[in-house]
C-alpha cells in the first residue's frame, strides 16, 4: 500500500482547509513557503505557468530536492496565532480611535490633554467622558466637579481637588470653536466608549491567549518570561507567533521564519549581501524587534548579554542609525531563545555571558 504525500504551497487562509483535511485523515503533507517553492521550481527554468504545470512542478520538488517533513503543530498553536492577530487588530483600532479623539478635542477642549502626565488610559478616558467640552466644567461649581472626579475609580479625594483646580484653569483658558451642544461632543463620547470597549476586549484576548499558551506549552512561556525585558504580554505573543521552536533544526531557520535572514544578490562576478528579506512572519519580527527596546529600558536592574552587545555596537558605530545593530541583536535573541528551549533552561546572565555562541 502506497502512502500518498501531498505537496502544496502555504497560501495563508486559502490553504488551511486542505491542511485541516490532511491532518484529520492523517495524510502526510509538505507545506512549502511560496517563495521557496518558486525558487525550487524555477531551477527547472520553466517557461509556462498554469495550475496543472505548477501542481506537477510542486510534486517533482520532493523527487528532485527532497524536503524534510515535519509533524504538524497542535491546533492550539493556530488558535493562539488567531488570537494574536486579533490582538494586533484591536491594538490598531485603539491607535486609530485615540487619534480620532485627539482631533475631535481640538475644537472643544484641547487643554484637557494636559490634565494628566499621559493623555491615555482608563482614568483619562473617564475624565474626558465627563468633560468633553470646556463648557461642561464652567457650568458647574467646584464641589460638583470634585464629586464627579471622585467617582472615577483610581482618583481619591485629594487628587480630585487637585484635578478640579487644573480643570478650571484649563477651561477658563480654552476658547472652543464648537459649542457644547455640537455633534462633535457626541463623537468624543463615542470615541471614549469605543476605547473602553476595545481595551476590555484586548484584555480578554490576552487572558485567553495566556490560558491557551499555558495549556499547550507552559514551559516555553516560563522560559520567555525569564529573559530580561520580556513581560507577560510579550511572552504570550511570542508563543503564539513563533509556535514550538523545537520544530526547527537551527536558529537560522527561525531567522528565515521571521524574515530577518540576509538577502543575497549574485550575478556574474558580482556577489553582494542585501538587507533582511522581510519574507517571514512580520508580526513576530515586530515583537522581537520591540523586545530589544524593552531590554534597553530594564538593563539597569535586569542585565542581559544582548543589551551588552547592543550597547557595545552602538558605542563603536559612527552612524546615527542603529537599526542594523538592533537586527543583529534580534539574531542573538533568537539564538538565545532557541538554545534555552532546546536545553529546557531559564535565562541566566552569567551563563549567557560565558557562552560565546549566544
N, C-alpha and C positions, 0 to 999 in steps of 0.2 A: 504494500500500500504506500503510495507516494504522498508525502505530506506537502501540501502546497505552501508557497511563500509568496505573500503579496507585497509588491513594491509600489509605493505611491509617494507623492510629494506632500509635504505639510503645507496645506493652503489655508491655515487659520481655521475659522469655524466651519469652512466648507468640507474639510476632510474629517471632522470629528465624528460624523455619523458612520462613515466607513470604519474608522478606528474603533468605535464602540461595538459595531457588529463583529469585527475580527476578534476583539478581546472577549466578547460574550461567548463566541463559539470556539475560543482557544485556537485560533488560526494565527500562525506566526506571520509577522509582517516587518517590513523595513520602511520606516518613515524617514524620508530624506528632506533636508533643507532644500528649498527650490534653487538657491544659488549653487549649492554643492551639486545638486542633480544636474543643473545646466552645465556646470563645468565638466562633470564626468561624461555627460552625453556629447558635449561639443568636442571631446577628444577624438570622436569619430568623424569630425568635420562634416556634420550633417548639413545638407542644403535645404531639405524640405522640412516643414514643421506642420504637422497635423496631429490630431488627437491619437490616431492609430499609430503614427510613427513615434510619437512621444511615449506611448504605452510600451511599444516594442523596445525602444531605447532604454527605458527605465528597467525593463525586465533583463536586458543584456548587461546592465551595470553589475548585477550580482554574479554574473558569469565572468565578465572581463576584469572587474575590480571589486572583488567580494568585500562587502562592508560588514562590520561586526554587528551582530544582532543584540539588542538589549531587551531585558524583560520590561514590560510596561510598568510605569509607576502606579501605585494605588490611586483609584479615582479621587480620593480625598485631596490629592495634590492639585488636581484640576479644579476642584471646588474651591480650594484655597486661592488659586490664581484668579478664579472668577470673582471672589470676594475682594482680592487685592485690586483688580481692575475697577470694581465698583467703588472701592475706597478712593481710588485715583479720580474717578469721575465726580464723586462727591466733593473732593478737595478742589477740583477745578471749578465746580459750581459755587463753592464758598468764596473763592477768589473773585469770581465774576460778580457775585452778589455784593461783596464788600466794595468793589469798585463802583457799582451802581449806587450803593448807599452814600459813598463819598461824593459822587457827582450830585446826587439829589440834595444833600445837606448844604451844598454851596449856595443855594438860593433861599435857604430858610434859617440855618443856624450853623454856619461853618465853624464858629469858635468852639462849639461843643466838642470837637475832635481833640481839643487840648485839655479837656476836663480830667483825663487820666493819662498816665505816662505812655500807655499803649492803647490807641483807639481801636480796640478789638476785644473779643471775649464776651462771655455772658453778662458780666456786670455792666460793661459799656453798652451792650446792645439793649439791656433792660432800661438803662438810664436814658438812652436816645429814644426808646419807645415811649417813655413818659414825657419827654420834652423834645419832640422833633422840630419844633419851631421856637424861636426866641420869645414869641408872644405867649407861649404856654407857661413860661417862667414868670414873666412880668404880670400876668393876670392873677397870680396867686401871691399870698403873703409868705413870709419866710417859714413860719411854722408849718404851713401846708406843704411847702416844698420839702422841708426836712422830713416830715412824716412820710411823704411819698418815697423819698430816697431811702429812708429807714426800712421800708417794706421790701426792698431789694435784698435778696439773700447774699450775704457777704459784706454788707455795709452796716456797720454799727452806728450807735447814736452820735458818737464824737465825729466819726468820719462823715456822717450825713450832714452835720452842721458845717463842717469844713467845705464840703462839696456845694452846699447851699450858697455859701458866700461866693464861691468861684462861679457858680451858675449865674447868680445875679450880676456879677461883674461882666461876664461874657455876654449876657442877654442885653445889658444896657449898651455894650459896645457894638452889638450887632445892628445891621441895617438891612433886614431881609428884602429881597426883591419880590418874592411871592408871599402872599398873605397866609395867615394860619388856617384859612379855610380853603386853601388851594389843594388841588388834587395831588400835588407833589407831596403833601404831608401824608396822604394815604399811601402813596408809593413808598415813602420812607418806612412807614409802619409795616408795609408788605415785605420790604427788604428785611426788616428785623425778624418778622415771623418766619421768613424763608431761612434765615441764618440759624435760628433756633432749631428749626426742623432738620436742616442739613447736618448741623452739628450733632444732634441727637441720633440721627441715622448713622453718621460716621462712627460715633461711639459704639453703637450696636454692632456695626460691621467688624470693628477691631476686636471686640469681645468675642464675637462669633469666630473670627479667624484664630484668636488665641486658643480657644477651646478646641478647635479642629486641629491646630498645629500640635497641641499637647497630646492629642489622641494619636496622630499619625507619626510624629517624630519629636517627642518631648526632649530627647537628649540633644538634638540639633539646636532646639530653642535655647536650652541651657548653655550650650557652647557659645552661641552667638551673643548671648547676654553677658558672658564673661569677658568679651572683647571690649576694651575701653571705647567709650563713645557710642556704643550700640545699646539703645534703650528698648523698652518693651515693644513699641510700635514698629521700630526698625527691624528688630529680631523676628517678629511675626511675619513681616512682609518679605524678609529675606528667605524664610522657609517657603513662603507662598510662591515667590518668583523664581527662586533657584531650584526648588524641589529637593530631592535627595541627592546630595553631592556624591554619594557613594556610587552612583551610576556612571560617573566619569572616571576615566583611567588616569588622566593627568590634569593638572591645573590649567594647562594650555587649552584644553578642550572647554574648560569653563570660560576662559578668556574669549574663545570663539562664540560660545553660547550667549554671552552678554555683549559681544561686539566690540571688545577692546583689543582684539588681536590686530597686529600691524598689517596694513595692506602692502602690496608689493607690485612694482611695475618693472617688467622685463621685456626689452625689445632690442634685438641685435646685441650690440656690445653694452647697451645701457641697462643697468640693473640698480634700481633705487628703491628705498623704503618709503612708503606713503604714511599718512596718518592712520588712525584706527579705522577699521572697516565700518563700524556702526551698523552691522547687519544683524546683530543679535537682539536679545531682549532689552529694549530701550528703557523699560521701567526698572528692571534690575540694575541696568547700568547707571541710571539716575540715582537709585537708592545707594549703591556702592560709592558713587562719587560724593554723595551727601555725607556718608559715614566719615570720609576723610576730614570734612569740615567739622563734624561733630567731635572727632578725635582731637582736633586742634583746640576746641573750646574747653575740653576737660583734662588736657595734658598736665596741668599743674598738680592735679590730685590723682589722676589716673594715667601714669606713664605708659607709653606704648612704643615698641621698636619702629612702628610705621611712621609715627609722628617724628621720631628721632631722624629717620631717613628723610622725611619731607622737609623738616627744618634745615637739615644739613644741605640738601639740594638747593633750597631757597637761598641760603647764605652764599653758596658758591656760584649761583646763577647771576649773570649780568643783565638778564632780561627782566622786564617788569611783569610779564605774564607768567603765571605758574601753572597753566592748565596741563602742560605736558608732565610736569612734576606730579600733579595730582593723579593723572592717569597712571604714571609709573607706580604711585603709591597704591592705587587700586589693584594693580598687578600683584603687589606684595600682600595686600589684604586678601586677595583670592587665594594666593598660595598658602597663606596662614590659615584661612578658613578650611581649605581642603585638607591640610595636614592635621588640623585639630579634629575634624570629622573622621578622617581616615584612622587616626590613632585613638579616637574617643577620649580626648583630653580637653580640659578647660584651659583658657588662656592664662599664661604665666609670663610676666615680663622678663624675669631673669632667664627662664629657659629660652624665650624668644630671642633675646639679645645674644645668647650663646650659639644659637643655631643660625649659621650664616646663609642657609638656603632659604630662610623665610624673608 
